């Protein structure tokens, strides 16, 4: 299947959240927000190889809006997406230092002669909803994976 985005449902138990592929590459990350007061949602997710015959290099992850481009860059609609690679949840000060819609780069998963299906590369996903936004489920933001697939 390739690379997938996973979430941890309980300690050490992971569930596929999004599969990268032709029909699934634009599955949205759905979040619910309090539009009256405004709200921030932060989620820890993981990238993992689920193909035992390939390894992956040049891995990048980009937040993209399927409908309103400004929904990921924090401008016209006030919505914005930030991401940070790593295991530890960023503090507010660290989030403040991160630009909206920044593409993340990750280390390789596997290597020549060895497909790695056990490594989970963690990252934090944050979407901000401004106060006064209309009530809605935010379903137009997708995470697009770019990578080079190599035969193990």
N, C-alpha and C positions, 0 to 999 in steps of 0.2 A: 504494500500500500504506500509506503513512503514515510514521510515525517507526519506526526500527528501532534495536536495540542491536547494536553491532558490536564485534569484537575485532580487534586487529592481529596477523596471523599471521606476518608478516615486515615489515621496514622498508617502510612505505608501502603495504602490501598488507593490505586489510581483508576480513573475512568476516562475514556477518550471523550474529549470535549468537541474536538473538530479534527476531521481527517483532511489532509491536503490531497487534492486530486481534482480531476476535471469537473465532476458534478458537485464537489464539496468545497471547492476553493473559495467560495464566496459565502459560506455560512456565517451569519452574523453572530457577534457576541451580544447577547440580549441582557440588558440591565434595566432595572426599575428604579425610578428616582422620585423624590418629593420635589415636584416642580414649584410648589408654593414657596418653600423656604430655601430651595436649592440643596443639592446633596452631592457628595462624592462617594463613589463606589470603588473599592480596591480589591482586586482578586489576584491570588497567587496561582500561576499556571506554569506548565512545563512543556518543553519540546522533547519528543522522544522518537527514535527510529523504531518503526514496527515492521521493518522488512529485513529478514535474516540474510538476504543475499546482497545487500547494498550497504555502503557507508556514505556519509554525507560531509561535504566540505562547503565553505563559502556560505554558511547559513546566516540569513538575515530575515528579520521580521518587521513588517511595516503596518501601522494602522491606516486603514483606508475607509472612507465613507462611500457607500454604494449610491447615495442620493445627493447629499448636501456636503460638498467638500469641506466647508468651514466647520462641520461637526467634529472634526478631529483636531483642528488647529486653534480652537478657542477664540475665534473672532466674531463673525456676524451673529451666530446663534448663541454664543456664550458657552457652548459645549466644547469640551476638549479632551483629548486622550494623551496620556503620558505613559511611558513604559520604562522599566529599569530591569536589567538582568541582575540576577543574584538571588540568594536565599532569604536575605533579611529584608523585611518590609521597610521601605524608606520612611524617614521622618518627614514632617511637613517642610522643614528647611531643605532637606534633600530633594523633595518633590519640587519645591520652588525653583531650584537650580536646574531642573530638567525642562527642556523645550517641549512644546506640544508636537505631536506627530513625528517624533524622532524614530528613525529606523535603528533597531538593535542588531548587533552582530554577535554571533555565538561561536564557540569553539567547535571543532569537527566532532562528529559522532561516528566513532569507528575509525578504521584505517585500512590500508591496503592489506587484503587477506583476512580482515577481521571486521565483520559487521557487528555493531554493538547495539543490542536491543534492551540493555539494562540501564543505560544512563538516561536520567531525566534532567534536562537543563532548565533550571528555574528562572522565572521572570515575574515581575509584578506589573499588572495592568491597572490603570487608574482612569476612570472617566468622570468628568465633572459636569454637573448640570447646574445652570444658573438659577437663582431665585426668580420667580415669576414666569418660568417656562410652562407651556401648556402640559397638562397631564398626558402622559404617553409612555409606552414602552419603547426604549431606545433599541432599535433592531437594525439600524443601517450601518453600523460600524463592523468592519471585518478585519481580521489579521491575515495579511498576505505573507506567505513564506516564500523565500527565494533561496535556492541552494543548487549545488552541483551533486548529482547522484553518481556514484561510482560502483562498479561491480567489485564485490569483496573477494 
